[in-house]
Amino acid sequence: MSDFLDAEALVAARFTVSADAFPGLLSRVLEPFAKRDLIPDLVRATREGDGMRAEVALHAMPLGMVHLVAGNLGQIIGVRRVEAMEGRVVRLAA
């Protein structure tokens, strides 16, 4: 697949964020998706002691945006770790 097609491919993606627990964390985690007009299919958050784990999944998002969103998530103050997993190619964007 060429680089052009890779950027246009839609893939399933799941992001897992481990961070210090603080009141504004969830809105900050969702911001990179909102500013790219992406609507998550799943959002789950659990508190783990003094930390929090948040998962955000999309059934289809542009492959070229996966690393951008992961980078934005990693820049949030208090974030300890970000994992981004891409699934199979869903389809090529029209």
Phi and psi in degrees as GROMACS dihedral restraints (atoms count N, CA, C in turn):
[ dihedral_restraints ]
;  ai    aj    ak    al  type     phi  dphi    fc
    3     4     5     6     1   -74.8    20    10
    4     5     6     7     1   165.8    20    10
    6     7     8     9     1   -61.4    20    10
    7     8     9    10     1   -36.1    20    10
    9    10    11    12     1   -62.0    20    10
   10    11    12    13     1   -45.7    20    10
   12    13    14    15     1   -67.3    20    10
   13    14    15    16     1   -36.0    20    10
   15    16    17    18     1   -59.7    20    10
   16    17    18    19     1   -41.1    20    10
   18    19    20    21     1   -68.6    20    10
   19    20    21    22     1   -28.7    20    10
   21    22    23    24     1   -90.9    20    10
   22    23    24    25     1   -10.9    20    10
   24    25    26    27     1   -69.8    20    10
   25    26    27    28     1   143.7    20    10
   27    28    29    30     1  -101.7    20    10
   28    29    30    31     1   130.7    20    10
   30    31    32    33     1  -128.0    20    10
   31    32    33    34     1   155.4    20    10
   33    34    35    36     1   -75.8    20    10
   34    35    36    37     1   140.5    20    10
   36    37    38    39     1  -142.8    20    10
   37    38    39    40     1   146.9    20    10
   39    40    41    42     1  -136.1    20    10
   40    41    42    43     1   130.9    20    10
   42    43    44    45     1  -116.4    20    10
   43    44    45    46     1   132.8    20    10
   45    46    47    48     1  -121.3    20    10
   46    47    48    49     1   125.5    20    10
   48    49    50    51     1  -118.6    20    10
   49    50    51    52     1   125.8    20    10
   51    52    53    54     1  -108.1    20    10
   52    53    54    55     1   128.4    20    10
   54    55    56    57     1  -151.3    20    10
   55    56    57    58     1   166.9    20    10
   57    58    59    60     1   -65.7    20    10
   58    59    60    61     1   139.7    20    10
   60    61    62    63     1   -76.6    20    10
   61    62    63    64     1   124.1    20    10
   63    64    65    66     1  -152.5    20    10
   64    65    66    67     1   156.2    20    10
   66    67    68    69     1   -56.7    20    10
   67    68    69    70     1   -34.4    20    10
   69    70    71    72     1   -91.5    20    10
   70    71    72    73     1     6.5    20    10
   72    73    74    75     1   -61.0    20    10
   73    74    75    76     1   -49.2    20    10
   75    76    77    78     1   -62.7    20    10
   76    77    78    79     1   -40.9    20    10
   78    79    80    81     1   -66.1    20    10
   79    80    81    82     1   -34.6    20    10
   81    82    83    84     1   -71.0    20    10
   82    83    84    85     1   -34.1    20    10
   84    85    86    87     1   -67.2    20    10
   85    86    87    88     1   -36.5    20    10
   87    88    89    90     1   -79.4    20    10
   88    89    90    91     1   -20.0    20    10
   90    91    92    93     1   -57.5    20    10
   91    92    93    94     1   -45.2    20    10
   93    94    95    96     1   -60.0    20    10
   94    95    96    97     1   -28.7    20    10
   96    97    98    99     1   -75.6    20    10
   97    98    99   100     1   -45.7    20    10
   99   100   101   102     1   -61.8    20    10
  100   101   102   103     1   -41.8    20    10
  102   103   104   105     1   -70.8    20    10
  103   104   105   106     1   -12.0    20    10
  105   106   107   108     1  -107.4    20    10
  106   107   108   109     1    12.9    20    10
  108   109   110   111     1    58.1    20    10
  109   110   111   112     1    36.2    20    10
  111   112   113   114     1  -103.5    20    10
  112   113   114   115     1   132.2    20    10
  114   115   116   117     1  -109.1    20    10
  115   116   117   118     1   114.6    20    10
  117   118   119   120     1   -63.2    20    10
  118   119   120   121     1   146.7    20    10
  120   121   122   123     1   -90.6    20    10
  121   122   123   124     1   -19.9    20    10
  123   124   125   126     1  -147.9    20    10
  124   125   126   127     1   133.5    20    10
  126   127   128   129     1  -134.2    20    10
  127   128   129   130     1   125.4    20    10
  129   130   131   132     1  -139.2    20    10
  130   131   132   133     1   135.6    20    10
  132   133   134   135     1  -137.4    20    10
  133   134   135   136     1   138.6    20    10
  135   136   137   138     1  -136.0    20    10
  136   137   138   139     1   143.3    20    10
  138   139   140   141     1   -89.4    20    10
  139   140   141   142     1   136.4    20    10
  141   142   143   144     1  -130.0    20    10
  142   143   144   145     1    86.6    20    10
  144   145   146   147     1    66.4    20    10
  145   146   147   148     1  -122.5    20    10
  147   148   149   150     1   -88.9    20    10
  148   149   150   151     1     6.6    20    10
  150   151   152   153     1  -119.4    20    10
  151   152   153   154     1   177.2    20    10
  153   154   155   156     1  -141.8    20    10
  154   155   156   157     1   146.0    20    10
  156   157   158   159     1  -119.8    20    10
  157   158   159   160     1   125.3    20    10
  159   160   161   162     1  -122.2    20    10
  160   161   162   163     1   134.8    20    10
  162   163   164   165     1  -118.5    20    10
  163   164   165   166     1   136.2    20    10
  165   166   167   168     1  -131.8    20    10
  166   167   168   169     1   126.7    20    10
  168   169   170   171     1  -127.2    20    10
  169   170   171   172     1   145.2    20    10
  171   172   173   174     1  -129.5    20    10
  172   173   174   175     1   136.6    20    10
  174   175   176   177     1   -71.7    20    10
  175   176   177   178     1   -27.6    20    10
  177   178   179   180     1  -154.6    20    10
  178   179   180   181     1   124.3    20    10
  180   181   182   183     1  -147.0    20    10
  181   182   183   184     1   154.4    20    10
  183   184   185   186     1   -60.8    20    10
  184   185   186   187     1   130.6    20    10
  186   187   188   189     1   -55.2    20    10
  187   188   189   190     1   -38.6    20    10
  189   190   191   192     1   -64.8    20    10
  190   191   192   193     1   -16.8    20    10
  192   193   194   195     1   -92.2    20    10
  193   194   195   196     1   -14.5    20    10
  195   196   197   198     1   -58.8    20    10
  196   197   198   199     1   -50.7    20    10
  198   199   200   201     1   -69.7    20    10
  199   200   201   202     1   -29.2    20    10
  201   202   203   204     1   -67.1    20    10
  202   203   204   205     1   -45.7    20    10
  204   205   206   207     1   -64.8    20    10
  205   206   207   208     1   -43.8    20    10
  207   208   209   210     1   -60.3    20    10
  208   209   210   211     1   -40.5    20    10
  210   211   212   213     1   -63.8    20    10
  211   212   213   214     1   -42.5    20    10
  213   214   215   216     1   -63.3    20    10
  214   215   216   217     1   -40.2    20    10
  216   217   218   219     1   -63.5    20    10
  217   218   219   220     1   -38.1    20    10
  219   220   221   222     1   -68.7    20    10
  220   221   222   223     1   -18.3    20    10
  222   223   224   225     1   -87.2    20    10
  223   224   225   226     1    -6.6    20    10
  225   226   227   228     1   -69.6    20    10
  226   227   228   229     1   130.4    20    10
  228   229   230   231     1   -60.7    20    10
  229   230   231   232     1   131.3    20    10
  231   232   233   234     1    95.1    20    10
  232   233   234   235     1    -9.4    20    10
  234   235   236   237     1   -74.6    20    10
  235   236   237   238     1   128.8    20    10
  237   238   239   240     1   -94.0    20    10
  238   239   240   241     1   -36.8    20    10
  240   241   242   243     1  -157.2    20    10
  241   242   243   244     1   144.0    20    10
  243   244   245   246     1  -129.4    20    10
  244   245   246   247     1   130.0    20    10
  246   247   248   249     1  -118.1    20    10
  247   248   249   250     1   131.6    20    10
  249   250   251   252     1  -122.5    20    10
  250   251   252   253     1   126.0    20    10
  252   253   254   255     1  -120.8    20    10
  253   254   255   256     1   130.8    20    10
  255   256   257   258     1  -103.4    20    10
  256   257   258   259     1   140.9    20    10
  258   259   260   261     1   -99.5    20    10
  259   260   261   262     1  -156.5    20    10
  261   262   263   264     1   -69.4    20    10
  262   263   264   265     1   157.3    20    10
  264   265   266   267     1   -69.8    20    10
  265   266   267   268     1   124.7    20    10
  267   268   269   270     1   -80.1    20    10
  268   269   270   271     1   -51.2    20    10
  270   271   272   273     1  -172.1    20    10
  271   272   273   274     1   170.3    20    10
  273   274   275   276     1   -89.5    20    10
  274   275   276   277     1   139.0    20    10
  276   277   278   279     1   -64.0    20    10
  277   278   279   280     1   144.5    20    10
